[in-house]
Amino acid sequence: MRLVRRAKDEAGFDALRDACSLPSFFKLMSGAHGRRYYQAVRDQSPADLSFAIADTAGLMALVEVEVAGGALRRFGFPLEIRLRGDLEPLVLRRVVRDILGELKRLAKEQAATTIAIRTSRALDPDGIVAGQCLGLGGTPGLELRAEADLGIGDKALAEDMRKGHRQQVKWGEKNLAQSFVDAANPDRAAFERFQAFHAEVAGRVTRPAASWDAMFEAITAGKGDLVLGTLDGLLVAGSLVLDADDTAYYASGVYHRGHFDKPLAHGTVFTSLARAAKRRLRFFDVGELPLPGGEHNDKEVAIGFFKRGFTARTVESTVWTLTVDDASS
């Protein structure tokens, strides 16, 4: 086995990463367009400390990681240990042990106080990573996401929604005129109209221009979609989706505050689901479902309730938090 550090072998690491097909949970973070977006959206790009483990047969494991705010994470999310699925159990344990050792070394080197690691059925089907995180004193936390299965067909997708959502979608179909920005219609003016609408509703510019460029590039490359809704000629709704692997991600939604008495979001979001199915994607990630009584505020919980109305299907992962003191034991 050999360790490939991006910091020391950028070209070699990038070649391994771009050619890899190792499983991931939050796929948007590992795709080329998603990486470009997240790199652009951050005010200051932390040093990329990513590394891989390879053998003569190729890539065994990949860990994309950076230090920010005193924590080892990736683009502000828990880092993912992506492992080749054919590793023998003894080899797998050794690889995971070596990865956690490298993360501990990086944490000390970078004066990080915590390491955040995500595990899931896709990332850790045998529970090896979870077991070692537990053994290192890690604290587990549950994360739930609403993820619709696009393979069930449009009729079943509609039936999978909450009853109230179905009624609101019908209102949107009747009252909102919809238009689209995608690979077939790369309308930059319409996209910039949405960008200006985002700043208007937020009351300020919240994202750097480069991040908008990255989103537009993804959409026009066939890796996303923008659905716009107008009411009597006024732009009142916009749902932006970015694709990665077999999953579409609800990346941004903007809705006119002066018309919050109307169900502006439901129609454009459901249209986004249906259009993602036509792009032959398998899943539509509507977003995280914050749990009441935790670290999330009431507004975030309410937004999660709205997202959950689009599908009864949820996927879960565990986020392990390791303190540097625990991880060094």
TADA-V5981 format. One record per residue. N is the residue number from 1. RES is the residue in one letter. PHI is phi as a letter, one per 20 degrees, with the letter a starting at -180 (none if undefined). OMEGA is omega in degrees with one decimal (none if undefined). Layout:
n={N,N}
res={RES,RES}
phi={PHI,PHI}
omega={OMEGA,OMEGA}
//
This chain:
n={1,2,3,4,5,6,7,8,9,10,11,12,13,14,15,16,17,18,19,20,21,22,23,24,25,26,27,28,29,30,31,32,33,34,35,36,37,38,39,40,41,42,43,44,45,46,47,48,49,50,51,52,53,54,55,56,57,58,59,60,61,62,63,64,65,66,67,68,69,70,71,72,73,74,75,76,77,78,79,80,81,82,83,84,85,86,87,88,89,90,91,92,93,94,95,96,97,98,99,100,101,102,103,104,105,106,107,108,109,110,111,112,113,114,115,116,117,118,119,120,121,122,123,124,125,126,127,128,129,130,131,132,133,134,135,136,137,138,139,140,141,142,143,144,145,146,147,148,149,150,151,152,153,154,155,156,157,158,159,160,161,162,163,164,165,166,167,168,169,170,171,172,173,174,175,176,177,178,179,180,181,182,183,184,185,186,187,188,189,190,191,192,193,194,195,196,197,198,199,200,201,202,203,204,205,206,207,208,209,210,211,212,213,214,215,216,217,218,219,220,221,222,223,224,225,226,227,228,229,230,231,232,233,234,235,236,237,238,239,240,241,242,243,244,245,246,247,248,249,250,251,252,253,254,255,256,257,258,259,260,261,262,263,264,265,266,267,268,269,270,271,272,273,274,275,276,277,278,279,280,281,282,283,284,285,286,287,288,289,290,291,292,293,294,295,296,297,298,299,300,301,302,303,304,305,306,307,308,309,310,311,312,313,314,315,316,317,318,319,320,321,322,323,324,325,326,327,328,329}
res={M,R,L,V,R,R,A,K,D,E,A,G,F,D,A,L,R,D,A,C,S,L,P,S,F,F,K,L,M,S,G,A,H,G,R,R,Y,Y,Q,A,V,R,D,Q,S,P,A,D,L,S,F,A,I,A,D,T,A,G,L,M,A,L,V,E,V,E,V,A,G,G,A,L,R,R,F,G,F,P,L,E,I,R,L,R,G,D,L,E,P,L,V,L,R,R,V,V,R,D,I,L,G,E,L,K,R,L,A,K,E,Q,A,A,T,T,I,A,I,R,T,S,R,A,L,D,P,D,G,I,V,A,G,Q,C,L,G,L,G,G,T,P,G,L,E,L,R,A,E,A,D,L,G,I,G,D,K,A,L,A,E,D,M,R,K,G,H,R,Q,Q,V,K,W,G,E,K,N,L,A,Q,S,F,V,D,A,A,N,P,D,R,A,A,F,E,R,F,Q,A,F,H,A,E,V,A,G,R,V,T,R,P,A,A,S,W,D,A,M,F,E,A,I,T,A,G,K,G,D,L,V,L,G,T,L,D,G,L,L,V,A,G,S,L,V,L,D,A,D,D,T,A,Y,Y,A,S,G,V,Y,H,R,G,H,F,D,K,P,L,A,H,G,T,V,F,T,S,L,A,R,A,A,K,R,R,L,R,F,F,D,V,G,E,L,P,L,P,G,G,E,H,N,D,K,E,V,A,I,G,F,F,K,R,G,F,T,A,R,T,V,E,S,T,V,W,T,L,T,V,D,D,A,S,S}
phi={none,c,e,d,e,f,f,d,b,g,f,f,f,f,f,f,f,f,e,e,c,f,f,b,e,e,f,f,f,e,e,f,f,f,f,f,f,f,f,f,f,e,f,c,e,f,f,e,d,g,b,c,c,c,c,f,e,p,f,e,b,c,c,e,b,b,d,b,m,m,c,e,b,b,l,n,d,g,f,d,e,e,c,f,f,d,f,f,g,f,f,g,f,f,f,f,g,f,f,f,f,f,f,f,f,f,f,f,f,e,l,e,e,b,c,d,c,e,c,b,f,f,e,b,f,e,m,f,f,f,f,f,f,f,f,e,n,f,d,e,c,e,c,d,c,e,c,f,e,f,f,e,n,f,f,f,f,f,f,f,f,f,g,f,f,f,f,f,f,f,f,f,f,e,d,d,e,d,c,c,d,b,f,f,c,f,e,f,f,f,f,f,f,f,g,f,f,g,f,f,f,f,n,a,e,d,c,f,g,f,f,f,g,f,f,f,f,f,f,f,e,n,d,r,a,c,d,d,c,d,c,l,n,e,f,c,b,b,c,d,c,c,d,b,l,d,c,e,d,f,e,b,c,c,b,f,f,f,c,f,f,d,e,f,e,f,f,f,f,f,f,f,f,f,f,f,f,f,e,m,e,e,c,c,e,f,p,f,d,g,e,f,n,d,e,e,e,f,f,f,f,f,f,f,f,f,f,f,f,e,a,e,e,c,c,c,b,d,d,e,d,d,f,f,f,f,f,e,f}
omega={176.0,179.6,178.6,-179.6,180.0,-177.9,-177.6,-176.8,-173.0,-177.7,179.8,180.0,-178.0,178.3,177.4,-176.8,-175.5,-179.6,-171.0,175.6,-179.0,-176.6,175.0,177.8,178.2,-168.2,-179.2,-178.0,-175.6,179.2,-176.5,-179.5,178.1,178.0,-179.4,178.9,-176.7,176.4,-178.8,-173.4,-179.0,-179.1,178.5,-178.5,177.9,177.6,179.2,-176.4,-175.3,179.1,179.1,172.2,-176.5,170.7,-176.4,179.8,178.9,-174.8,176.8,-176.8,179.5,177.4,174.8,-169.7,173.9,175.1,178.1,179.5,177.9,-178.8,170.4,180.0,174.2,-179.1,179.9,179.0,172.7,179.1,-179.3,174.2,-176.3,-170.2,175.4,-170.5,-175.6,-178.6,176.1,-175.6,-178.8,177.5,179.9,179.6,179.9,179.8,179.8,178.2,-179.7,179.0,179.8,175.3,177.8,177.6,177.0,179.2,178.7,180.0,178.8,-178.8,-175.8,-179.2,176.1,-178.6,-179.4,173.4,179.3,-175.7,177.6,169.9,178.6,177.5,-179.6,-175.2,-168.5,-173.4,180.0,178.1,-177.9,180.0,179.7,-179.5,179.9,175.2,177.6,180.0,178.4,177.8,-179.0,177.3,-178.7,174.3,-177.1,171.3,178.3,176.7,173.0,-176.8,-179.7,175.5,-175.8,-177.7,-175.7,178.1,-174.4,-177.8,179.8,176.7,179.0,-179.6,-179.9,179.9,170.9,-175.9,179.4,178.0,178.5,178.9,-179.4,176.0,178.3,176.9,-179.8,178.8,-177.5,-168.2,-176.6,171.3,-176.0,173.5,-169.3,167.8,-178.8,-178.8,179.8,-179.7,-176.6,-173.2,-177.6,-179.8,178.4,178.1,-180.0,173.9,176.1,178.9,178.2,177.6,177.9,-179.8,179.9,-178.3,180.0,-177.7,179.7,174.4,-174.2,-177.1,178.6,-177.9,-178.0,179.4,175.9,176.4,-179.4,178.4,179.4,178.4,179.4,-177.7,-176.7,174.6,-179.8,-178.4,178.9,-170.2,173.5,177.7,-179.5,177.7,178.8,178.6,-176.5,177.0,-178.7,176.1,-177.0,-176.5,175.2,178.7,-177.1,-176.4,173.7,-176.8,172.3,-178.4,-177.0,-171.9,171.8,-178.5,174.4,-168.9,-176.4,175.2,-179.1,-174.8,-171.4,-176.5,-179.4,-179.3,-178.8,175.7,-179.3,-179.1,-172.4,-168.7,-168.3,-176.1,-178.0,178.9,-179.8,174.3,177.5,177.0,-177.2,179.7,175.9,176.9,178.5,174.1,176.8,172.1,-175.3,-175.0,174.5,179.4,-179.1,175.5,-178.9,177.3,-178.8,-178.2,177.5,175.8,179.4,-176.5,-176.8,-179.9,-174.9,179.9,179.7,177.9,179.2,177.1,176.8,177.8,176.0,-178.5,-178.2,-179.8,-178.4,178.6,174.7,-175.0,176.7,173.4,-175.0,170.9,177.2,176.7,-179.7,175.2,178.1,172.0,-179.1,179.2,179.1,-175.3,-178.1,-178.1,none}
//
